[in-house]
Amino acid sequence: MFITKILIANRGEIACRVAATARRMGIKTVAVYSEADADAKHVAVCDEAVLIGPAAAKESYLRGDKIIAVAKATGAQAIHPGYGFLSENAEFADACAEAGLVFIGPPASAMRAMGSKSAAKSLMEKADVPLVPGYHGEQQDADFLHAQADKIGYPVLLKASAGGGGKGMRVIENTAQFKEALASCKREAISSFGDDKVLAEKYLQRPRHIEIQVFADTLGNCIYLFERDCSVQRRHQKVLEEAPAPNMPAERRAAMGEAAVAAAKAVGYVGAGTVEFIANQDGSFYFMEMNTRLQVEHPVTEMITGTDLVEWQLRVAAGEPLPKRQDELAIHGHAIEARIYAENPEKGFLPSIGTLRHLGTPDAVAFELGGAGVPAGVRIDSGVRAGDAISPFYDPMIAKLIVWGVDRKQALARMAQALSQYQIVGLATNIAFLKRLVEGQAFSTADLDTGLIERNHDTLFPTAQAAPDAAIALAAVALIESEKDRAAAQSAANAADPWGQALGWRMNQTYARALSFSDDYAAALPTKAYGVHVTYRAKDWLLSAGGEQPQVLSLMSQHGHDYSIKLGEQAVHGSVRRDGDIFHVFTQGAHYPLVYNDPMAHAGEAEAEGGRLTAPMPGKVVAVLAASGQEVKKGDALVIMEAMKMEHTIAAPHDGVIDEILYNVGDQVADGAPLLAFKTA
């Protein structure tokens, strides 16, 4: 079959990624979009786009019937589900076949076999794939599961049987924690997957998460494209991925690859899939699960193998054989991927909602997927542009930053440099956190395990440091120059009037002024104020920050938002983006948001009334754990919210009494909405 037109049943960077390969292959694309995505990038990059429903995914991107109807109406021959949403939905795959459409993914039977973690582990046991000790049966009585956990021995990992992506997972340290953890796990499982069945496994100490990329065609061929190390995680969700896995002996790589192929063959697999293993530090490994789709982190595999896995998907879906045999594949260099999210690591990685007012990316050369020669050093896969909004309806990913090097050392250097060049204004991001992670001793020396972030918490979440004088000087220069430009525009009718120029000119004296800036930490950390004194001179200024001795400050050059200044004997280069009263200073590989305290501005509105615990972001109330009049202790869980596919617990800040519950289970709440009234004891 020759495929000439596909519908991409996804959004964001996923849809943009699939569309890029389809375009290169001469295949036309149809995008679908929700009302929230009417102006999204994936809508613009496809040949056609059709509205399928409201913002909520269950009314749009998860409506398989609507998507199939659009595919037939637009003449698409096949549907690519991307990764996420309907990509592992066996019923949708069946519906596509019944409608005469090619589902670009594995057979529904393979998805069903691997969709249940417990059933999959039974299959893997028969295929001689090593398994972690645990309980994978059908019995779901809470007391029975508790007894099984006690039998396995703590720590125990509870996992949603139908889960994935870290959802519905809880680590239980002792028997006393079991009851509450099971309830939370089942609640998240039913919300995310419509199935609250769980399994229990021994939780391995300091394990590595290593996955094998497999690919099979309809002719019986199945190969593996080596491994990816995805050990660096937070909340069981991946943060950094790399290929190949550091310190991987050839014989272990072959053993894991062969086990992954055996797993795929056991379910009659076709297409791209990932077999995930958990590996001990001693090199032993155990089957964890199989993701029956392309993975978010597939670019690192493409970078080291010189392949385009989406092209392989399209060719296999058309009935063609795999483009390469196992003996034709080899590893070239090293690749690392960082997921850049709109989130605030200092606030427990809470997603950040807002508009990308400025988006500056590192220099990236287009990676020639499937082409010959050396890969580009930097690749960016993204589904957003400057001016786009990160909404509460979908995953808050901004981009995937992928780098390649001839070895891991070079790849690390390129990643650190690329993160230093990323500039985002308008919402909180994890960029600074990623840079600390990449440059930290644990990751740079490949001391890897899934607890790396927790194990290095103090290093990765250091006490906030004061902004350096260089950053403050850049903000001051940007402010002064913007005042000059504004004054010049206003007095264009009489440019010779010295009183109309914001040059600090005074008759028979110098002009000195005080400026005040403060840190902007989005309320995550205490802020620090910076008092700055500037004395205007003929061709430069004198600047004193924090009461220090004045230094000569001069502007050497300005190109748009980029400044080169000299502060004392130090040459400083940086970029300054102003967003309201916040001057975002990017210099020396760091980002310093400095709030200008304008003395002419009116005082802002007072903060909301104290004693009311508020929603940290828009979301839904999934549990209310307290009642009006109840006495609570500091740290007691009061309300659980679900937002951006994660649960967030609102706890009592002090000992006190619940005065009033303001929302019920199931209610949608806005960012900052008071959830309950609380009286401090």
DOMARLUM-953936 format. One record per residue (C-alpha): residue in one letter; y negated, z negated, x. Coordinates in steps of 0.02 Angstrom, whole numbers. Layout:
A:Y:Z:X
...
//
This chain:
M:0:0:0
F:-174:43:64
I:-302:-89:13
T:-479:-23:-7
K:-563:-161:-106
I:-538:-350:-113
L:-613:-493:-211
I:-651:-649:-109
A:-616:-801:-217
N:-718:-923:-116
R:-894:-960:-56
G:-999:-1007:97
E:-942:-973:274
I:-765:-941:213
A:-817:-793:107
C:-936:-731:243
R:-796:-739:372
V:-675:-638:266
A:-810:-512:219
A:-851:-481:403
T:-675:-423:443
A:-659:-323:283
R:-820:-232:324
R:-758:-191:499
M:-598:-120:424
G:-690:-15:295
I:-631:-122:149
K:-757:-154:9
T:-785:-332:-49
V:-826:-419:-213
A:-903:-592:-209
V:-896:-719:-349
Y:-1026:-854:-366
S:-1077:-1003:-471
E:-1250:-1033:-542
A:-1287:-1146:-394
D:-1245:-1005:-273
A:-1346:-864:-350
D:-1448:-842:-189
A:-1309:-889:-68
K:-1273:-792:91
H:-1098:-741:38
V:-1171:-656:-115
A:-1285:-553:-5
V:-1155:-498:124
C:-1029:-428:-1
D:-1038:-256:-81
E:-1037:-328:-258
A:-1061:-502:-332
V:-1017:-572:-503
L:-1070:-736:-584
I:-919:-837:-643
G:-988:-1001:-708
P:-1089:-1161:-686
A:-1108:-1257:-524
A:-958:-1371:-545
A:-809:-1295:-453
K:-690:-1331:-597
E:-797:-1219:-707
S:-818:-1079:-580
Y:-723:-1065:-415
L:-569:-1150:-487
R:-562:-1039:-641
G:-422:-923:-592
D:-427:-830:-758
K:-610:-784:-734
I:-581:-730:-555
I:-435:-618:-602
A:-538:-540:-743
V:-678:-500:-620
A:-555:-424:-496
K:-484:-308:-628
A:-656:-263:-697
T:-723:-217:-524
G:-569:-120:-469
A:-515:-239:-332
Q:-334:-218:-282
A:-313:-387:-198
I:-384:-563:-198
H:-416:-661:-39
P:-428:-846:-84
G:-503:-901:83
Y:-461:-1082:124
G:-487:-1219:-3
F:-509:-1198:-192
L:-365:-1088:-254
S:-292:-1042:-85
E:-139:-1155:-107
N:-122:-1141:-295
A:49:-1068:-335
E:5:-1040:-518
F:-144:-934:-466
A:-35:-832:-348
D:87:-801:-491
A:-56:-752:-608
C:-119:-626:-480
A:53:-545:-471
E:67:-539:-661
A:-104:-452:-666
G:-47:-322:-540
L:-156:-393:-400
V:-104:-430:-222
F:-127:-613:-176
I:-175:-616:9
G:-73:-767:52
P:105:-832:51
P:227:-816:-95
A:206:-944:-233
S:381:-1008:-195
A:327:-1054:-16
M:172:-1143:-81
R:276:-1243:-203
A:402:-1288:-69
M:267:-1351:49
G:145:-1413:-84
S:241:-1575:-107
K:245:-1672:55
S:403:-1764:4
A:498:-1606:-47
A:436:-1517:109
K:504:-1655:219
S:674:-1640:138
L:673:-1454:177
M:618:-1486:356
E:757:-1611:380
K:884:-1477:331
A:799:-1356:453
D:814:-1483:595
V:626:-1504:610
P:590:-1682:674
L:516:-1802:544
V:418:-1965:552
P:517:-2115:486
G:465:-2156:308
Y:496:-2144:121
H:475:-1972:43
G:567:-1996:-122
E:521:-1983:-305
Q:517:-2169:-348
Q:335:-2219:-374
D:347:-2396:-441
A:214:-2498:-352
D:331:-2642:-310
F:463:-2521:-246
L:336:-2432:-135
H:274:-2600:-73
A:452:-2647:-25
Q:475:-2480:64
A:315:-2509:164
D:376:-2682:214
K:541:-2604:267
I:457:-2467:371
G:350:-2595:460
Y:161:-2600:475
P:48:-2512:505
V:100:-2392:366
L:14:-2230:314
L:5:-2192:127
K:-23:-2008:87
A:-45:-1910:-74
S:109:-1801:-90
A:7:-1654:-154
G:-139:-1689:-37
G:-223:-1611:111
G:-385:-1618:211
G:-375:-1806:231
K:-389:-1840:44
G:-281:-1976:-31
M:-237:-2058:136
R:-244:-2242:179
V:-188:-2339:333
I:-119:-2511:287
E:-118:-2641:424
N:-21:-2778:334
T:71:-2816:172
A:-79:-2906:96
Q:-179:-2743:97
F:-46:-2640:9
K:-90:-2663:-175
E:-275:-2619:-160
A:-241:-2474:-41
L:-109:-2399:-156
A:-226:-2405:-306
S:-366:-2322:-207
C:-248:-2190:-136
K:-179:-2145:-308
R:-353:-2140:-385
E:-414:-2017:-253
A:-253:-1915:-266
I:-265:-1891:-454
S:-449:-1847:-439
S:-425:-1720:-299
F:-255:-1645:-341
G:-210:-1698:-518
D:-55:-1786:-450
D:-49:-1969:-398
K:122:-1965:-314
V:119:-2039:-138
L:234:-2056:10
A:240:-2188:146
E:266:-2162:332
K:262:-2261:491
Y:87:-2252:561
L:102:-2202:743
Q:-9:-2287:871
R:-129:-2171:965
P:-51:-2010:899
R:-117:-1836:930
H:-135:-1710:790
I:-69:-1543:851
E:-45:-1393:738
I:42:-1227:766
Q:-26:-1064:696
V:116:-961:622
F:117:-787:549
A:253:-694:455
D:263:-522:376
T:366:-453:231
L:490:-373:351
G:564:-536:414
N:460:-555:572
C:386:-727:608
I:291:-783:764
Y:180:-925:822
L:8:-903:900
F:14:-1063:1002
E:-65:-1229:961
R:-228:-1315:919
D:-269:-1496:957
C:-359:-1572:807
S:-348:-1754:857
V:-535:-1795:847
Q:-557:-1848:666
R:-658:-1960:554
R:-588:-2017:387
H:-434:-1909:427
Q:-545:-1755:428
K:-562:-1648:583
V:-722:-1650:684
L:-677:-1554:843
E:-533:-1432:870
E:-478:-1344:1028
A:-349:-1221:1089
P:-241:-1233:1185
A:-202:-1419:1175
P:-246:-1506:1338
N:-101:-1564:1447
M:28:-1465:1349
P:181:-1421:1456
A:251:-1247:1427
E:420:-1313:1371
R:342:-1427:1238
R:231:-1285:1178
A:385:-1176:1156
A:481:-1316:1068
M:339:-1348:945
G:315:-1162:916
E:498:-1135:880
A:501:-1285:762
A:351:-1214:670
V:435:-1044:651
A:593:-1130:587
A:486:-1222:459
A:406:-1060:400
K:571:-968:388
A:648:-1112:290
V:532:-1073:144
G:527:-883:160
Y:349:-885:220
V:234:-732:226
G:57:-724:296
A:-46:-850:393
G:5:-1032:393
T:-14:-1189:495
V:124:-1313:533
E:48:-1481:574
F:133:-1605:690
I:92:-1782:740
A:131:-1809:924
N:157:-1968:1023
Q:78:-1993:1193
D:253:-1977:1268
G:266:-1798:1205
S:382:-1826:1056
F:322:-1741:897
Y:357:-1748:710
F:326:-1631:564
M:182:-1689:457
E:146:-1548:334
M:118:-1362:318
N:-46:-1288:258
T:0:-1128:168
R:-163:-1039:206
L:-281:-993:345
Q:-363:-1147:422
V:-547:-1189:446
E:-514:-1201:633
H:-428:-1031:651
P:-569:-961:761
V:-512:-1056:915
T:-343:-970:902
E:-429:-803:884
M:-535:-837:1038
I:-389:-875:1153
T:-273:-738:1088
G:-398:-597:1059
T:-341:-575:879
D:-422:-565:708
L:-313:-670:594
V:-401:-610:436
E:-361:-431:487
W:-180:-484:510
Q:-183:-558:335
L:-248:-396:260
R:-121:-291:354
V:26:-402:306
A:-32:-404:124
A:-28:-214:129
G:154:-218:185
E:125:-180:369
P:222:-266:509
L:141:-399:617
P:21:-317:742
K:103:-407:890
R:272:-475:940
Q:295:-649:1012
D:313:-583:1189
E:149:-487:1173
L:47:-644:1144
A:-32:-744:1285
I:-163:-880:1304
H:-328:-828:1383
G:-452:-965:1426
H:-500:-1112:1318
A:-594:-1126:1152
I:-675:-1274:1062
E:-742:-1281:884
A:-867:-1408:817
R:-900:-1426:631
I:-1086:-1445:601
Y:-1112:-1542:441
A:-1260:-1599:337
E:-1214:-1782:352
N:-1278:-1942:428
P:-1155:-2018:553
E:-1262:-2176:566
K:-1237:-2204:379
G:-1048:-2188:379
F:-1053:-1997:381
L:-1131:-1990:209
P:-1169:-1809:162
S:-1352:-1759:164
I:-1425:-1659:22
G:-1577:-1549:48
T:-1649:-1384:104
L:-1632:-1305:276
R:-1818:-1292:308
H:-1787:-1231:485
L:-1627:-1168:563
G:-1627:-1122:747
T:-1460:-1076:824
P:-1404:-1054:1004
D:-1396:-879:1075
A:-1233:-807:1013
V:-1156:-640:1056
A:-1048:-569:916
F:-866:-604:953
E:-769:-441:948
L:-620:-496:844
G:-467:-400:894
G:-560:-313:1034
A:-516:-301:1216
G:-601:-389:1360
V:-675:-562:1380
P:-728:-654:1220
A:-908:-703:1194
G:-955:-875:1256
V:-1029:-933:1090
R:-982:-888:912
I:-1059:-956:751
D:-974:-942:582
S:-1093:-994:445
G:-1125:-969:261
V:-1306:-1028:255
R:-1476:-967:311
A:-1645:-1049:336
G:-1714:-1091:164
D:-1541:-1118:86
A:-1499:-1283:2
I:-1353:-1397:37
S:-1305:-1454:-138
P:-1198:-1600:-197
F:-1073:-1482:-278
Y:-982:-1418:-124
D:-930:-1460:54
P:-1086:-1497:160
M:-1036:-1387:307
I:-1180:-1293:387
A:-1084:-1196:519
K:-937:-1190:636
L:-992:-1180:817
I:-856:-1104:927
V:-865:-1083:1115
W:-749:-1001:1240
G:-731:-1029:1427
V:-615:-973:1564
D:-552:-1153:1566
R:-583:-1315:1471
K:-718:-1372:1592
Q:-823:-1217:1559
A:-792:-1227:1372
L:-853:-1408:1370
A:-1012:-1360:1464
R:-1046:-1216:1344
M:-1020:-1327:1192
A:-1140:-1460:1257
Q:-1270:-1327:1296
A:-1250:-1241:1126
L:-1267:-1407:1032
S:-1426:-1441:1132
Q:-1498:-1277:1071
Y:-1460:-1306:886
Q:-1615:-1349:784
I:-1606:-1403:602
V:-1748:-1475:499
G:-1738:-1531:318
L:-1585:-1642:313
A:-1481:-1755:421
T:-1345:-1677:530
N:-1207:-1732:647
I:-1268:-1626:794
A:-1323:-1772:904
F:-1160:-1861:866
L:-1059:-1707:913
K:-1153:-1693:1077
R:-1115:-1875:1121
L:-934:-1842:1074
V:-916:-1686:1182
E:-1003:-1766:1331
G:-914:-1934:1313
Q:-783:-1984:1438
A:-638:-1990:1314
F:-654:-1812:1251
S:-711:-1735:1416
T:-560:-1809:1506
A:-442:-1761:1363
D:-397:-1942:1324
L:-358:-1887:1147
D:-289:-1971:991
T:-336:-1980:808
G:-424:-2146:836
L:-540:-2080:971
I:-699:-2103:870
E:-658:-2281:816
R:-597:-2324:991
N:-762:-2267:1067
H:-876:-2326:928
D:-1004:-2415:1037
T:-1026:-2262:1148
L:-1034:-2138:1005
F:-1151:-2245:899
P:-1270:-2319:1028
T:-1421:-2424:986
A:-1565:-2309:944
Q:-1676:-2275:1094
A:-1864:-2258:1090
A:-1931:-2082:1094
P:-1984:-2034:1272
D:-2166:-2006:1316
A:-2128:-1820:1334
A:-2077:-1806:1151
I:-2229:-1905:1093
A:-2343:-1796:1199
L:-2268:-1638:1124
A:-2298:-1706:948
A:-2478:-1752:993
V:-2513:-1580:1066
A:-2437:-1493:915
L:-2545:-1599:799
I:-2705:-1569:897
E:-2674:-1382:913
S:-2636:-1366:727
E:-2800:-1455:688
K:-2893:-1334:801
D:-2811:-1184:717
R:-2850:-1250:543
A:-3030:-1287:588
A:-3052:-1117:669
A:-2988:-1031:512
Q:-3106:-1132:403
S:-3258:-1096:511
A:-3223:-913:545
A:-3390:-869:467
N:-3482:-961:606
A:-3364:-972:754
A:-3504:-1028:871
D:-3535:-1189:775
P:-3468:-1329:888
W:-3459:-1448:739
G:-3335:-1331:654
Q:-3214:-1333:800
A:-3082:-1469:813
L:-3107:-1478:1001
G:-3164:-1658:1015
W:-3337:-1604:1075
R:-3466:-1745:1080
M:-3644:-1745:1142
N:-3665:-1851:1299
Q:-3495:-1936:1281
T:-3309:-1908:1273
Y:-3209:-1916:1114
A:-3063:-2037:1104
R:-2947:-2058:955
A:-2795:-2161:910
L:-2639:-2077:841
S:-2491:-2166:765
F:-2313:-2101:755
S:-2151:-2186:706
D:-1967:-2142:712
D:-1888:-2063:559
Y:-1709:-2122:544
A:-1690:-2084:359
A:-1680:-2272:326
A:-1519:-2284:428
L:-1597:-2387:568
P:-1753:-2491:596
T:-1902:-2383:643
K:-2013:-2402:795
A:-2199:-2366:794
Y:-2288:-2276:937
G:-2472:-2304:966
V:-2551:-2158:1058
H:-2728:-2147:1127
V:-2797:-1975:1167
T:-2958:-1942:1260
Y:-3024:-1763:1243
R:-3088:-1676:1402
A:-3153:-1502:1438
K:-2985:-1420:1473
D:-2857:-1557:1445
W:-2832:-1732:1378
L:-2791:-1906:1438
L:-2645:-1981:1346
S:-2588:-2161:1343
A:-2431:-2209:1245
G:-2383:-2389:1210
G:-2524:-2462:1313
E:-2469:-2378:1473
Q:-2591:-2308:1600
P:-2669:-2143:1541
Q:-2591:-1983:1606
V:-2668:-1810:1613
L:-2597:-1702:1474
S:-2623:-1514:1473
L:-2557:-1368:1374
M:-2486:-1236:1490
S:-2427:-1113:1358
Q:-2385:-1098:1174
H:-2279:-966:1088
G:-2265:-1003:904
H:-2178:-1171:890
D:-2127:-1175:1074
Y:-2237:-1275:1193
S:-2246:-1298:1380
I:-2352:-1447:1430
K:-2386:-1549:1585
L:-2388:-1738:1570
G:-2443:-1817:1732
E:-2335:-1729:1862
Q:-2196:-1688:1737
A:-2177:-1515:1661
V:-2107:-1526:1485
H:-2040:-1387:1374
G:-1996:-1405:1192
S:-2009:-1345:1014
V:-2103:-1435:875
R:-2074:-1402:691
R:-2183:-1492:566
D:-2110:-1536:396
G:-2242:-1629:296
D:-2290:-1781:398
I:-2135:-1770:508
F:-2149:-1684:677
H:-1975:-1630:730
V:-1979:-1623:920
F:-1836:-1533:1008
T:-1840:-1563:1195
Q:-1723:-1603:1339
G:-1572:-1567:1229
A:-1619:-1696:1097
H:-1705:-1703:927
Y:-1842:-1831:893
P:-1909:-1837:713
L:-2079:-1923:727
V:-2177:-1972:572
Y:-2365:-1948:589
N:-2451:-2094:507
D:-2604:-2004:444
P:-2745:-2132:420
M:-2825:-2018:289
A:-2670:-2010:180
H:-2651:-2120:27
A:-2524:-2258:34
G:-2358:-2207:-39
E:-2277:-2279:-191
A:-2195:-2448:-169
E:-2008:-2454:-142
A:-1899:-2475:-293
E:-1880:-2652:-358
G:-1772:-2759:-245
G:-1608:-2829:-302
R:-1542:-2665:-369
L:-1401:-2582:-272
T:-1428:-2395:-274
A:-1323:-2238:-260
P:-1324:-2173:-80
M:-1313:-1994:-146
P:-1280:-1897:-308
G:-1102:-1925:-371
K:-985:-1997:-502
V:-938:-2178:-533
V:-748:-2191:-517
A:-726:-2379:-521
V:-828:-2532:-569
L:-754:-2685:-485
A:-872:-2820:-549
A:-938:-2882:-715
S:-1103:-2951:-777
G:-1121:-3134:-733
Q:-987:-3127:-598
E:-1017:-3222:-436
V:-982:-3116:-282
K:-978:-3142:-94
K:-1061:-3037:39
G:-955:-2882:72
D:-863:-2885:-96
A:-834:-2709:-164
L:-937:-2687:-324
V:-938:-2502:-367
I:-843:-2351:-300
M:-926:-2181:-310
E:-852:-2010:-276
A:-965:-1878:-200
M:-940:-1724:-91
K:-750:-1750:-101
M:-760:-1927:-29
E:-756:-2103:-100
H:-899:-2221:-57
T:-891:-2408:-88
I:-1051:-2502:-132
A:-1031:-2682:-75
A:-1129:-2841:-105
P:-1263:-2861:31
H:-1267:-3051:8
D:-1184:-3188:-91
G:-1250:-3180:-268
V:-1224:-3147:-452
I:-1209:-2982:-545
D:-1351:-2977:-670
E:-1312:-2811:-756
I:-1196:-2661:-737
L:-1299:-2504:-764
Y:-1165:-2367:-759
N:-987:-2347:-821
V:-835:-2260:-747
G:-855:-2072:-762
D:-1045:-2073:-766
Q:-1139:-1952:-653
V:-1280:-2035:-556
A:-1426:-1966:-458
D:-1468:-2004:-277
G:-1555:-2173:-267
A:-1513:-2223:-446
P:-1490:-2413:-467
L:-1306:-2446:-504
L:-1318:-2630:-547
A:-1442:-2773:-545
F:-1400:-2909:-419
K:-1468:-3085:-395
T:-1456:-3161:-222
A:-1380:-3335:-221
//
